[in-house]
Amino acid sequence: MSGYAIGKGIPKVDGMGLVTGKPVYTDDLASKNCLIIKILRSPYAFARIKSINIENAKKVPGVECIFTHENVPKYLYTRAGQSYPEPSTYDKYILDEYVRYIGDEVAIVAADTEETALKAIKLIKVDYEVYDPVLDMMKAEESESKIHFRDRCFMNMDKGFNPEKNIASEYSFEIGGVEEILKSCDVIVNEEYSTQATAHTMMETYRAYSYIDQYGTLVVVSSTQVPFHVRRHVAKSLGIPVNKVRVIKPRIGGGFGGKQNAQAEFYPALVTYKTGKPSKIIYNRRETFESTSSRHAMKIGVTIGSDKNGNIKAIDMKVLSDTGAYGEHASTVLGSAGYKTLPLYNKTKASRFTGKAVYTNRTPGGAFRGYGVTQGTFALESAVNELAYKLNMDPLELREKNMIKKGETSEIFNITTVGAGKNPIIMNSCELEYCVKRGKELIDWDNKFPRIEISSTVIRGVGMAIAMQGSGIPGIDTASATIKLDDGGKFTLLTGAADIGTGSDTILKQIAAEALGISVNSITVFSADTELTPFDVGAYASGTTYFSGNAVKNAAFRMRTMMEEEAARILRIELSEIKFDGVNFKSKDGSKSISLSDLSNKLIYKMPHAQLTATGSFGTVDIAPPFISGFAEVEVDIETGKVDLINFVSIIDCGTVINPKLARIQAEGGIVQGIGMALFEEVKETKLGKLITNSMMQYKIPCRMDINNIIVDFADGYDATGPFGAKSIGEVVTNSVSPAIADAVFNAVGIRIRDLPITPEKVKMLLMKRNRSIL
């Protein structure tokens, strides 16, 4: 699509500032004399604080205040950045007498310097009653250790919450009779797959700064994805009205879902609220690893059956998810593993999903790019690849026979979408067929599948997978935007959307310019300040372009109508006679005209009560899932087990591509995170629950040498419900990577890795085991 702005690869609005070191992040806004906060953290995975002595610590010169569970407000809340009422457990206090993982908060110290705060922390004496921790999610339900207590936690809605069994949530749905239909299948795959906990490793660690403004409002400046949700959580935790809290999100150095949690904000908010003095906290890298959140580790059983011709008849998925010490995002991540994967294969007569998210005494699981779909896709797509092998069928052919296509529906959409009603949800914008066909061409599948021997020790293999995601959360999420006409014919776009480095400020600016019919250079974007910008749920669930973009489009269309009405009134012609070319409003015959600049000046300076402001909102039960195909080409060294990714091809159906440059960057970044999950990354602990991978020295993420060649292409799609046809792209790009790489390894050397990551040790051990069995 071409127009004023859509489809143009314009630079990010903050691009030049980023590369020249000029953008303002949270710490840049903190006052020089603010109090510095440090946290005393638990050395035990599960314990009760019997006593805590802070007397010597309070005597350290420069210490302003020390908080323990004995002197903080006691209001339960969830840290999950979700729309209210949150489908997550309220199981957290600012500080509690119970600590539930190594790194949990014990005491808050605020002092004039970091050195003073750290000195005071060393003088705090804590006597713990240590309990047996739950560190294995397979044993959590039957463990004698109960991590949470019914009278100290609750859930807003019925999602299977059962603390007596360490269950944070249960989720299930079924279509058809799975058991009976599986009995009629000619070929069945029944396997278990494991995905590991992984860390976000965003460049900017967690941080927040707080002060009291001239109106008595508690202001929290935070590196967050969800400023409006943070405002609500902070107010809840302190027991104060929400309108007494203001949250500002400046530039943010990455989030990837981790900053969808309210994390660091509570501590400076508490200190400033109690002392009246500005304060800040900056997590170091170790704290970011140990004391925030990670991707939920999951064990996923998949049973899939087909007839001998490859017609998939039934799929059964059983999921166990490790939510760690707290239940934030437990239910939503768990459910997403099923209802955003199973619709891929809509020809089945029966599908079933059952899952539990259990508490353990590990670092909490949280939101992470892909949000459960990444884990579910690895399991389902790996099982489909195994089915293709059993059928002696090309995995592309198997998918082409069974996958959802344009104009089709899946009953799962209708039973899992809030407010969907009885009318089937039709995939009118699904370009998955093109994605598979084009990916096959770019990877040269016909000449490379399944393997090519490079040497006596190195073998190349190719593998593939498909995936889908969502565009926000239909029936729940909402967004609003306001546009005002300024003097000189310029505009200010006010949006609550949170740009977390993805370029959403730029995307929304382009959408506004397209709807207004003007140059993007005429618009200034102001975003993510709960006091000044309209409500927006924030940056998560791939919803910004779709939900926030539609809100911006609606506001801009209203503004254009209002401008045309004012121009027609000033020119004394009928509204139907007005034409706008982006610069001037003219009568159709060209005899009368007024420039946009003159119109705005006349309205503002001559008729001040006529200044134009337009607000648009958006919420929907429509779903607009993006689709993707992923193709991996790997080299496996059979002497060492090392896997090198040579090529990865992704073809993406994200509807209209608003900004090709930013879309490509999003795709490449998501693919790299998928490569990390597939081959390198894993959160590891000792037998006592102490994190081993708590620095960038121990936690391996892919570098440029590990990536090699990434090829990205886009389907020519259009979704009528999206802003100018756009759908999301942020998360779907991660989901197909790990199953495609796993199948490429299998096609190369004949070993199937079902537990991520695919390390050289695992590959070599399986090769040795296979060779021994042959002998």
Buried (B, 14 or more C-beta within 10 A) or exposed (E): BEEBBBBBEBEBBBBEEEEEEEBEBBBEBBEEEBBBBBBBBBBBBBBBBEEBEBEEBBEBEBBBBBBBBEEBBEBBBBBBBBBEEBBBBBBBBBBBBBBBBBBBBBBBBBBBEEEBBBBBBEBBEBEBEEBEBBBEBEEBBEBEBBBBEEEBBEBBEEBBBBBEBBBBBBBBBBBBEBEEBBEEBBBBBEBBBBBBBBBBBBEBBBBBBBBBEEEEBBBBBBBBBBBBBBBBBBBBBBEBEBEBBBBBBBBBBBBBBBBBBBBBBBBBBBBBBBBEBBBBBBBBBBBBBBBBBBBBBBBBBBBBBBEEEBBBBBBBBBBBBBBBBBBBBBBBBBBBBBBBBBBBBBBBBBBBBBBBBBBBBBBBBBBBBBBBBBBBBBBBBBBBBBBBBBBEBBBBEBBBBBBBEBEBBBBBBBEBBEEBEEEEBEBBBBBBBBBBBBBBEBBBBEEBBBBBEBEEEBBBBBBBBBBBBBBBBBBBBBBBBBBBBBEEBBBBBBBBBBBBBBBBBBBBBBBBBBBBBBEBEBBEBEBBBBBEBBBBBBBBBBBBBBBBBBBBBBBBBBBBEBBBEBBBEBBEBEEEBBBBEEBBBBBEEEEBBBBBBBBBBBBBEEEEEEBBBBBBBBBBBBBBBBBBBBBBBBBBBBEBBBBBBBBBBBBBBBBBBBBBBBBBBBBBBBBBBBBBBBBBBBBEBEEEBBBEBBBEEEBBBBEEEBBBEBBBBBBEBBBEBBBBBBBBBBBBBBBBBBBBBBBBBBBBBBBBBBBBBBBBEBBBEBBEEEEEEEE
